[in-house]
Amino acid sequence: MKLRLPCQDFALCKEVSGPDGSVLAAVVSDGAGSASHALGGAKTVCIGFLRAAIRHFAAGRQIEDLDDNEALHWLDDIRDRIYTYARKAHVRPRDCAATLVGLLAGPRSALIMHVGDGAAVVREEGTPDWLIPSWPFHGEYASSTRFVTDDPLPPPSVARLALRLDRIAVFSDGIERLVLDHTLKTAHVPFFERMTAAVAASNAGGLDSSLARPLRDYLNSDTLCERTDDDKSLILAVRP
């Protein structure tokens, strides 16, 4: 980022075995810039979401079984993990404030669990349309949003899609204003088409480090950092 401070974003992505086939679990968390342990909070959010997904599918459940009550259980478990981390670090939970953009994409459906800013932008297989199932939340004041650690617990936005997705982007708020039109509430389609085209051309299964390095360099480039002074995380995935 422009201020040259340590990155306070964290992101994880993993294919998980579900009863109907492989499920992509992707999660990005942005630690609050004002929180002293923001990175620890963001890392705990991502690990908590991924572990909840692994348990869910290991128990033979499907994406469709993740109802609103179950989503709250996931969020409660993530908060418990943050509270444990905060106690060990001798800080308050709000010192670990972080957002959550979590996505599950299976063979025939998908789900986005969202608290705060950042977003997931997805494309249904066989169509040219990019969707934003859950819009980023911004508060009354500049750079304000909701966090997983807020008290009381903010209700998560849970968006369910009875769609087979073939292209996915999950990102933190650092690139929001570069890739989303906040007036029309639409995605900047050329950006996502261009970025995922490189992934689609790859023969690698899973992480392609030959693409990850140039993506990191692009997100850290002076040109991009001149347009946004926040941390930037971006997960890109394509169904073959």
C-alpha positions, 0 to 999 in steps of 0.5 A: 500500500502507499503508506508502506505499512505492514499488510493487514489483509489475509486470504485463503483458498482451498478445494474441499471435498463435498458429497456432490463433488469439489467445493471451492472455499475462498475467504478474504479478510481486511483487518481494521487500520485502527486495530493494533492486532488487525492482521491477527484478527484477519488471519483468525477470520480466514482460518476460522471460515475455512475450518468451518467449511471443512467440518461442514462438508466432512459431515456430509452436508451441502451448500444448501444446508448452510441456512441462516442459523448455521451461518450464525454458528460459523460466525460465532465460532470465528468470534470465539477464535478471535476472543481466544487470540485476543486473550493470549495477546492481552488485547481487546477483541476490538483490537483484532477487528476484521471483515469477512468475505467468504465464498463457497462454490460447488457443482450446482450452487454457491454461497457468499457470507459477508460482514463489512466491505470488500466483495465477491464478484462471480460469473454464471457458467455459460453467461457473460454476466458478472454478479455481485451477490452481496454489496460492500457495507460502508458506514456513515463516515469515510472508511467506516464499515462493520467488523466480525468483532463488533458488539453486538454481532452484526448480522452477516449478509448471506447470499445463496445462488442456485447457479454453477459458477465458472469464474470467481473473484474475492477481494478486500476493499483496497480495490473496490473503487477500481473494480466496482461502480458504486453508483450503478452497483455493477462490476467493471466487467473488462477488469474481471474478464481480463484477470480471469482469462489468464487463470483460464489459460493456465494448465495448473490445478490449484495455485499457479505460482507463475500467475500469483507472483505477477498478480502480487506485483501488479497489486503492489505496483506504484500505478495501482497504489497511487489510486488506492492507499489501502491493502489489496487482496484478490483471489481469482478462480476459474472452473475448467 
